[in-house]
Amino acid sequence: MPNVMSIETVALDDANSELVLIDQTQLPGRVEILRLRTQEEIREAIYLLKVRGAPAIGVAAAFGIYLAAKELQTDDYSEFLRLFDERRAWLEAARPTAVNLAWALRRMQLVVEENPQKSVGELKTLLLKECAAIKNEDTEMCRMIGEHGLTVLKDGCGILTHCNAGQLATSKYGTALAPIHLGRERGMHFRVYTDETRPLLQGARLSAFELMADGVDTTVICDNMASQVMKNGWIDAVFVGCDRVAANGDACNKIGTSGVAILAKHYGIPFYVLGPTSTIDLDTPTGNDIPIEERPAHEVTEMWYEKRMAPEGVKVYNPAFDVTDHELITGIITEHGIAKPPYTESLRALFTKNN
C-alpha cells in the first residue's frame, strides 16, 4: 500500500478534465484514487465524504466548478454567467455547514462577475488560475497554522485530537494535525491520542492512518475514553479543526468536539481550535446561527457493521457537527497567528491586520 502522505489529497488533471482525489471512504483498508469527470460525480464525492475536511472540500469545489465552466458551450457572457451560477449553487448545496465550500465557490464566481469584458475563453483561463491559487494558498496556510501551533507545544507533548483535520482534510499538512506533521519534519516527537470519532470513525480510520504513516506515536481511543486519558495526565493539549467559526468564537466541528472541550475545561487542559481564516465567518454572529447538517440514519445503525447494530425502525438522530462555546476555547490558531479571548475583537483584528 502506498504511503498516503506522499499522495495529493485533491488534485486537478486539466489535460483530462478530471478532479483527482483519494477516496476517503475506502481508508484505511485501501488507498483508492478517484478520477471524476462529471458534475454529478463531483457533487456525490463531496456529499458522500469521499473528499472531506473543510479546506479539502473548498479546493475540490474550486476544481469542480472550473471543470463545470470548462464544459459550457457558449460565447455569450450573460449566458455563461447564468449557467455558471446554476452549477455553483447546485454544488454548494452538497454540504451546508463547511463554510469553505461556499467561500471557494464564491471566490470562483467573483472571477466571472468582475470580468464581464473578458471573452469566455479568457474567463476559463482566469478560473483555472484561481482554483490553482486556492490550492496553493491552502498549502501555505496550513504550513503557517503548523508554525503557530508549534509555539504552544514542546517535544514529547501528549495531544488529543478529534475527527480528522490532517493532510487528508487539506492540500498538505492539515490544520489540527499541521503542528504535528511539521514538528515531525523537524525531528520532534509527540504522543497523539485520536478519538475514534463516531459514527463515521474519521479519527480511527483517517487520523490514525496518516499519523502512523508519518511515524507518529499514535493511540486510538473510543470517544467515551477521553475523560480517562485526561485524568491519567497523558494529555497536554487538545487540537481540533473546525468547519466554521462564528464571529464570537463559537466553533463548529465534527460531532463530539464540544464534549471534548467540556472535559478539557474540567481537567485544566488547553483546548485549541485550528483552521484557516477562510473558515471564520464574521457574518455569523454566534454558533446558534450555524446550520447543522444531519446525516442519514444508516451511518449510525449499519454502515460500519457486518450486521445491523440497532433495531429496525428505531429513530436515529445523526447531526454531523456540534458547536463548542467560545468560553471553552483557549485559542483559535490561524495562518495569521493565535486569536485569544475576547474573540469578537481578536478574530476581527485578524482580518483588519491582514487585509
N, C-alpha and C positions, 0 to 999 in steps of 0.2 A: 504494500500500500504506500503511495507517495506521501511525503511529509506535507501536511496541509498548510504549514507555514510558508511553504515555497510556492504556493498556488495563489493567484489573484482571486479574491472572493467574488468580485464583479469586474467584468471587462467588456470592451466593445470590439467586435471584429467588423470594422466598417466595410472591408472589402467584400465580405459575405453577408453584410446586413444582418448580423446576429448579435444578440445580447448573450454573453458567455458568463456563466456563474456556477458556483459549487451548489449542488442540491443539498441543502442542509437537513432536509427530512431524511436523507439516507445515512447521515453520520450518526455514530462513529463506525458503523459496520462497513460502509463502502464510500469511497470518495468518487462521486459521480459528477461529471461536468456536463451541464446542460447548455445547448446552443439553441436559443429561442429566436424565431423569426417573426411570428405573428403577434399582434397586439393582444389577442386572446391568451396566448401562451405567456406573455409577459405579465399581464394582469393576474392570471391564475398563479404564477410563481410568487407574486407579492402576497396575494391573499392566502395561499396555502403555506406560506412561510418557507418556501424553497429558498428565498432570499429574505433575510430578516435582520433586525437591528436598524435603528432609525437612520444612521448615516448610510449604511449599505442600501437601504430602501431608497433613499434620496438619490444616490448615484445610479442605481438601477432604473429609477423612474426617469432620470435625465437622459440616460442612454435610450430608454424605451420610447420616450416622446420624440427624440431625434429620429429614431427609426420610423416612427409613425409619420413624421414630417417628410422624411425621405421618400415615402411611398406616394405622397399626394401628387396627383397628376393635374395640376392647374398652373397657369401662369398669371392668374388674377390675384392681386394681393388680398382683396377683401374676402374672396372665396377661400384663399389659403388660410387666412386668419380664422375664419369661421370654422373650417374643418379642423384646424389645429386645436382650437378651443374646445371643440366637441370631444376630441380624443384626450385632451388634457383632463377635462372634468371626469370622463369615464375612468381614466387611470387613477385619478386622485381618490375616487370613491372606493378603491380596493381596500384601504385601511384608514380609518378616520382619526386615530389617536396620534400616531407618529407625525409630528409637525414637519419633519424633514421631507416627507413625501410631498406635501403641499408647497413647501418652501422651494424645493428643487424645480418642481413643475412651474411654479410662478416665475421663478428666475428664467426658465427657458422661454416662457410666454412673453416676458418683457423684451427679449431679443427680437421677437416678431413685432410686438406693439410699438417699439421705439425705432423701428427701421422701415417705415412704410414706403420710403423712397427706393428701397433696395428691390432688386429682382428676386423672384422666388428661388432661383439658383443661388444667389448670394445669401439669402436668408438661410438656406440649408447649410451653407458653409459656415455661417456665423453660429448656427445651432450646434454644429459639430465642435467648433472651438469652445463653446460654452459648456457643453457636457463634459468635455475633456478637462476643462478648468475646474469644474465642480469636483471631479475625482481627484485631481492633483491637489487641490486645496484641502480636501478631506484628509489626504495622507499627511500633509504638513500640519493640519490642525491636530490630528491625533498624536503626532510626534510631540507637539508643543504641550498638549494635555499631559502626555507622559512626563515631560520635563518638569512641569509644575507639580504633578503628582508625586514625583520622586522627592520633592523638597519636604514632604511630611512623612517619609519612610526612612528607615535605616536598614542596613544589611541584616538579614536574618529575621525581619519582621514577620509576624503571623497576620494574614489578611483573610477576611471573609468576603466572598462575593456572591451575588445572587443573579441568576439568569446568565446570559452571555453578552458581554459588552467588550468583546475582544476583537481580534483581527477578523473573525468570521462575521462580525457585525459592521465592519467598516472596510475601507480600502486597504489599510495597513495599521498595525499596532492595536487598534481598538480605542476605547475610551476608558472604561473602568480598568481594563487589563493593560492599557498602554504603559503605565509606570512599571509594571512587572516585566513586560516584554523588553522595554527599553533598558531596565535595570539588568536584565539577563545579558543583553548585548555588552554591558559594561562589567560583566563578571560578578554581579550581585546575586544573592540567593535569598529567596523568600519561601515561606511555608503558606500555601494557599488552601483554604477550605472553601469549597464551592458547594453551595446549596444545590440539591437535586433540581429544584425549581419545577414543581408540579404546576399544571398537569402535563406540560409538553417537554419537561426534563431538559431544558436548554443548558442547565448547569452541568448535569451528569453527562449529557451527550456531546455538548459543544465546548463549554469552557474547559472541562477536564481534558477533552481531546486535544485542544490546541495548547493548553498549558503543558501537558505531558510531551507534546511534540517539540516544545521549546525547552524541555529539560527542567521544568519547574516542579518542585516538591508539592504534589497535589493530593488532596484528600477530599473525596466526595462525601457529603453528609445529607441525610434526609432533611427536609425543611424544618421539621419539628425538633431537630437536634441542635439548632443554632444556639439556643439558650445554654445548653450543657457545655458546648465548646467555649463559649464566652465565660461561663462560670469557672471552667478549668484554667482560665488565664492564658489560653492559646491564641487569642485574637488581640492584636494591637490596633487594628483599624478595619473599618468596613468600607469597601469601594464598590459602588454600584453605578450603573449607567442611568440613562433617562431617555424617555421618548418625548417628553415635553416638560418644560419648567415654566410655571406661571410667573407673573410679574412680582408676586410677593415671596417667591422662593419655594412654593409648594412644588414638589417634583413627582411627575407621573412616570412610573416604571413598571416592570413586569409584576404581576400579582404576587403578593407575598413580601414585597420590599418594605412596605410600611411596618409590618410586623417585626422585621429585622431591625428597623430603626428604633422601634419602641424598646426592644431588648437591648440594643446598644446604649440607649439613654440610661436604662436601668443599671447596666454594668459599668457605666462611665467610659465607654469606648467611642472614640471619634468616628463619626459617620459622614462619609464624603460622597457626594454625587458628582460624577464626571461626565461631561458632554460638551460638544461644540456650541458656540453662541447661536448657531442656526437652530438649536433645539430650545432656546429661550424665547418664549412667546410673550412679549410685553403687552400684546393686545388681549391677553387672557389674564384677568385680574387675580384670580385665585384658582387653586386646584379644583374647586367646586364647579368651575366653568369648563373643565376639560372633558370632552366626550369620551366615555369609556367603552371600548369595543367589547361586545360579548361574542364568545366563540361557540361553535356547535357542541352539543351535549356529548357526542361520541368521543371527543377528546378526553373527557373525564372517565367515561364508562367503559370504553373498549379499545381505544386507539393503540395503546402500548401493551395489550394483553393478548394471550392466545385465546382466552375465552372472556366473555363479557364479565366485568367486575361488579356490576350493580344490577339490581332487579329491572326487568323490562318495565317500562312505563314510569319509572321513578323520575321526579322532577330534578333538573340539574341547573344550578346557577354557575356560569362559567365566564366571569369577567377576565379579560386578558391582562388588565392593569389595575393598580391601585395608586393612590396619591399619598405621598409622605408629607406630613405637615412640616412647614419650614422651620418650626421650632425644634424639630428633631435633627436638623441637618447642621453639621459642624461647618461645612464649607462646600461651595459649588466650584469645581475645578474645570476651567475652560482653557482654550488655547491662549487667551489673553491674561490669564492669572487666576487667582483664587478669590471668589466673592465670599464675603463673610456677612453675617447679620449686621444691620438690617438689610435684607435683600431688596426691598423696594428701592433703596438707594444704590447699593453696590452693583446690582445687575444692570440698572440703567446707566451707571457710570462706565461699565464695560463697553457699552455701545458708544457713549459720548466720547470716551477717550480714544477709541479705535476707529472712528469714522472721520 
